[in-house]
Amino acid sequence: MAPSADRLAPGLYLVATPIGTARDITLRALDILANAEVLAAEDTRTLRRLMDLHGVPVGDRQIVAYHDHNGPAARPRLLEALRAGKSVAYASEAGTPLVADPGYRLAQAAIEEGLPVTTAPGPSAVLAALSVSGLPSDRFLFAGFLPATRSARRSAIAELAGVPATLIFFESPKRVGEMLGDLRDGLGGVRKAAVCRELTKRFEEVRRGTLDDLVTDFADRPPKGEVVVLVDRDHAAPAAEDMEDALRDALVTMSVKDASAHVADMLGLPRRKVYQAALKLERET
């Protein structure tokens, strides 16, 4: 694909790239990559392969690496090109730039200096997963990657428990089973959820069910490839008094641990929340 005769206007162009199938790229994205005076990418090898596949010549342009580790060093160079009135195209490794992507600080710095910033929208793992999950799409929250340590992850999940929206997470395939267990314990096992992997690729797979179902499915089978996990909002949260009444009944014959587990499963509530309420009730009696 030869560059068009029309020179790109100066500014930073945030170019979305395929999350799987190479043909998911937009025609406008290819035009920008063909004509930008400066190319930057989170992974230069990925961008080179993508441009080669679509017949877009790099020519004598160098692709500037811009990622988490070299951002402070590479950013001034790209900003200087923008100040000089050049067109700079920044491409994510996959998907839409600035979504779980180091391009955020580059765009922020350009905006703070009053430099032009625009986007060539395209593929997004977040929206692709939401589309095929079967979960409500009228309101959603992208929560990125949860913390790697269990204690921090559980605290983060507790903060999200009451959000009235579909929750969307990225996760490493190695941690999906552990993460699902923490989601079940923190949000309740009856919540509907979906695990999407390899979106738009040959082996795309979507597993749907309750968190209880998915914990069982992935207990000993970590998935391969890129993973997005989605969890439905709490559609029928029982009133606090319902939980307390059920706990009082259960505590007559059960320990705090057993009573809280029983009530959490019965009402579809987070086990940690019910356990804390059971401890409080026991201290009051």
C-alpha positions in Angstrom: 0.0 0.0 0.0 1.7 3.2 -1.1 1.2 6.4 0.9 -1.6 8.6 -0.3 -0.8 12.1 -1.8 -2.6 13.8 1.2 -0.2 14.7 3.9 -1.4 14.0 7.4 -2.2 17.0 9.5 0.3 17.5 12.4 -0.6 15.8 15.7 -0.5 12.6 17.7 -2.6 9.7 16.1 -3.6 6.9 18.5 -4.0 3.9 16.3 -6.0 0.8 17.4 -4.5 -2.5 16.2 -6.0 -6.0 15.9 -6.5 -8.0 19.1 -6.4 -11.2 17.1 -7.2 -11.4 13.4 -4.9 -9.1 11.4 -7.8 -8.1 9.0 -9.6 -6.4 11.9 -7.6 -3.3 11.3 -9.4 -0.3 9.8 -8.7 1.3 6.5 -8.1 4.6 8.2 -5.5 3.1 10.5 -3.6 1.7 7.5 -3.7 5.2 5.9 -2.3 6.8 9.0 0.4 4.1 9.3 1.3 4.7 5.7 1.5 8.4 5.9 2.7 9.4 9.4 6.1 11.0 9.5 7.0 9.3 12.8 5.9 5.9 13.9 5.9 4.8 17.6 4.7 1.5 19.1 4.6 -0.4 22.3 6.2 -3.3 20.5 8.1 -2.4 17.3 8.2 -6.0 16.1 4.4 -6.4 16.3 3.9 -3.2 14.3 6.4 -4.1 11.7 4.7 -7.5 11.2 1.3 -5.9 11.0 2.5 -3.3 8.4 4.2 -6.1 6.4 1.0 -8.2 6.3 -1.0 -5.3 4.9 1.7 -4.1 2.5 2.3 -0.8 4.3 6.0 0.1 3.8 8.0 1.5 6.7 10.4 3.0 4.2 13.2 5.1 5.7 11.1 5.8 8.9 12.3 4.4 12.1 9.7 2.9 14.5 10.3 4.4 18.0 9.8 2.0 20.9 7.5 3.5 23.5 6.7 1.3 26.5 6.5 1.2 30.3 10.3 0.9 30.7 11.5 3.6 28.4 8.7 6.1 28.5 10.6 8.8 30.3 13.4 8.6 27.8 11.3 8.2 24.6 8.5 10.6 25.4 10.6 13.9 24.9 11.7 12.7 21.5 8.1 12.2 20.4 6.9 15.4 21.9 9.6 17.3 20.1 8.4 15.9 16.8 4.9 17.0 17.6 6.1 20.5 18.5 7.9 20.6 15.2 4.6 20.1 13.4 5.0 16.5 12.5 2.4 13.7 12.4 3.2 11.0 14.9 1.3 7.6 14.9 1.4 5.6 18.1 0.2 2.0 17.9 -0.6 -0.3 20.8 0.6 -3.9 20.8 -3.0 -5.0 20.5 -6.3 -3.2 20.8 -7.1 0.4 21.5 -4.2 2.6 22.8 -4.4 3.9 26.4 -6.5 0.9 27.6 -4.1 -1.0 29.8 -1.4 0.5 27.6 1.6 2.8 28.3 0.5 5.4 25.7 -1.5 7.2 28.4 1.3 9.4 29.6 2.3 10.3 26.0 -1.2 11.4 25.2 -1.5 13.2 28.5 1.7 15.1 27.9 0.7 16.1 24.4 -2.7 17.4 25.6 -1.1 19.4 28.5 1.0 21.2 25.9 -1.9 21.9 23.7 -0.7 19.7 20.9 -3.3 18.0 18.6 -4.3 14.5 19.7 -6.8 12.3 17.8 -7.7 8.6 17.5 -8.2 6.0 14.8 -10.6 3.8 16.7 -10.8 0.1 16.1 -10.5 -3.2 17.9 -10.9 -3.4 21.7 -10.7 -6.6 23.8 -13.0 -4.9 26.3 -15.9 -4.2 23.9 -15.4 -7.5 22.0 -15.7 -9.5 25.2 -18.7 -7.5 26.3 -20.4 -8.1 23.0 -20.1 -11.9 23.2 -20.5 -12.4 27.0 -24.2 -12.4 27.1 -24.1 -10.0 30.1 -25.8 -6.5 30.3 -24.0 -3.9 28.2 -26.0 -0.8 29.2 -23.4 0.0 31.9 -20.0 -1.5 32.4 -16.7 -0.8 34.3 -13.3 -1.8 33.0 -11.2 -2.6 36.1 -8.0 -3.6 34.2 -5.8 -6.2 35.9 -6.6 -7.0 39.5 -3.5 -7.1 41.9 -1.4 -10.2 41.8 -1.3 -10.8 45.5 -4.3 -12.5 47.0 -4.9 -10.0 49.9 -4.7 -7.0 47.6 -6.9 -8.7 45.0 -9.6 -9.5 47.6 -9.6 -5.9 48.8 -10.0 -4.6 45.2 -12.9 -7.0 44.6 -14.6 -5.9 47.8 -14.5 -2.3 46.6 -16.2 -3.4 43.4 -18.9 -5.6 44.9 -21.6 -3.0 44.9 -20.9 -1.4 41.5 -24.2 -1.5 39.5 -22.5 -2.5 36.2 -20.9 -5.4 34.4 -17.3 -5.7 35.6 -14.6 -6.4 33.0 -11.1 -7.5 33.9 -7.9 -8.5 32.1 -6.1 -11.5 33.6 -3.0 -13.7 33.1 -4.1 -17.2 32.0 -2.0 -18.6 34.8 -4.0 -16.7 37.5 -7.5 -17.1 36.1 -8.5 -20.0 38.4 -7.3 -18.3 41.5 -8.9 -15.0 40.4 -12.2 -16.7 39.8 -12.2 -18.2 43.2 -11.6 -14.8 44.8 -14.4 -13.3 42.7 -16.7 -16.0 43.9 -15.8 -15.5 47.5 -16.0 -11.7 47.2 -19.1 -11.3 45.0 -21.1 -14.5 45.6 -21.1 -17.7 43.6 -24.5 -17.1 41.9 -23.3 -14.1 40.0 -23.3 -14.7 36.2 -19.9 -14.4 34.5 -18.0 -15.1 31.4 -14.4 -16.0 30.6 -13.3 -15.0 27.0 -10.0 -16.0 25.5 -8.3 -15.6 22.1 -10.9 -13.1 20.9 -11.2 -12.9 17.1 -8.5 -15.6 16.8 -8.9 -19.2 15.4 -9.4 -20.8 18.8 -11.7 -18.1 20.3 -13.7 -19.5 23.2 -16.3 -18.0 25.6 -17.3 -19.9 28.7 -20.4 -18.6 30.4 -22.1 -19.5 33.7 -22.2 -18.5 37.4 -18.9 -17.9 39.2 -19.5 -21.2 41.0 -19.6 -22.9 37.6 -16.6 -21.2 36.2 -14.5 -21.9 39.3 -15.2 -25.6 38.7 -14.5 -25.4 35.0 -11.1 -23.7 35.4 -10.0 -25.4 38.7 -7.3 -27.6 37.1 -7.3 -26.3 33.5 -5.7 -22.9 33.1 -6.7 -21.4 29.7 -4.2 -20.4 27.0 -3.9 -17.1 25.3 -5.2 -13.6 26.2 -8.1 -13.7 28.7 -10.9 -11.3 29.6 -13.2 -12.0 32.6 -16.6 -10.4 32.9 -19.0 -10.5 35.9 -22.6 -9.4 36.0 -23.8 -6.8 38.5 -25.8 -7.9 41.6 -29.4 -7.8 40.4 -31.0 -8.9 43.6 -29.0 -8.0 46.6 -30.9 -9.1 49.8 -31.5 -6.4 52.4 -29.1 -6.3 55.3 -31.8 -7.4 57.7 -32.5 -10.5 55.7 -28.8 -11.5 56.0 -28.8 -10.8 59.8 -32.0 -12.8 60.3 -30.6 -15.7 58.4 -27.3 -15.5 60.4 -29.1 -15.4 63.7 -31.0 -18.6 62.8 -27.9 -20.3 61.6 -25.7 -19.4 64.6 -28.1 -21.2 66.9 -26.7 -24.6 65.6 -23.5 -23.7 63.7 -20.2 -22.1 64.2 -19.5 -18.6 62.9 -17.5 -20.0 60.0 -20.1 -22.6 59.0 -23.0 -20.2 59.5 -21.5 -17.5 57.4 -20.7 -19.9 54.6 -24.2 -21.3 54.7 -25.9 -17.9 54.6 -23.5 -16.6 51.9 -24.4 -19.6 49.6 -28.1 -19.4 50.4 -28.4 -15.6 49.7 -25.7 -15.4 47.0 -23.6 -13.0 49.0 -19.9 -12.5 49.3 -18.5 -14.9 52.0 -16.2 -12.3 53.4 -19.0 -9.8 54.0 -21.2 -12.4 55.6 -18.4 -13.6 57.8 -17.7 -10.1 59.1 -21.4 -9.7 59.9 -21.5 -13.0 61.7 -18.5 -12.0 63.9 -20.3 -8.8 64.8 -23.5 -10.6 65.7 -21.6 -13.0 67.9 -19.9 -10.2 69.8 -23.3 -8.5 70.4 -24.8 -11.7 71.9 
